[in-house]
């Protein structure tokens, strides 16, 4: 059996953050399940919570990948159309700045993630400490667009970036082996390598005005709680609305000892 000491430092940090995040899930809640490596740890922690405490929830996955993982861990899933709203969503992030703006979409689920976040009463973001940055942009910004006229849409994006003063950037179509990656909705993703994003809200608005662009990976004002983990189990909990940061500690070895899954 795998032990916490066998994990890479980054996975220990993600697990610590995920362990604290699932404490906010209560019996009877509708819960959004994010996509990505940190969200995968959260799902494992949630499955263990359900088993230990006997709570009942309805979970809405943000991707086929997450739905498959939830099924594997025997978490009851439903659709957003069925439940209409969510009490809480727990998701990861690729970057989070000091104003709690996010870049998401590394797992190619940004459209579903943004829809689920908008339908949630509370959005909790979980990540390792390294994802917390002074300014966004080191991680490429994903932009999801439909297949029809995608080359034309790309040229429109180029014009926007030039207008907003971006220089020396690159735009790459995300690939899956030798083929263009397709999202769960059958769309393409362009990754914008910008180095530093100057005005996240302005850029987000401009990108979403391009015909053919479905959504972009900038999540503005959607983080209600940020939970950051470190390899030793220390966790910081950020509450943007109250401008508060508190600390917690997770005994990772004890967690693994208690894991059913």
Secondary structure, 3 states (H helix, E strand, C coil): CCCHHHCCHHHHHHHHHHHHHHHHCCCCCEEEECCCHHHHHHHHHHHHHHHHHCCCCEEEECCHHHHHHHHHCCCCECCHHHHCCECEEEECCCEECCCCCEECCCCCCHHHHHHHHHCECCEEEEEEHHHECCCCCCCCEEEEECCCCHHHHHHHHHHHHHHCCCCCCEEEECEECCEECCCCCCCEEEEEECCCCCCHHHHHHHHHCCCCEEEECEECCCCCEEEEECCCCEEEEEEHHHCEEEEEECCHHHHHHHCCC
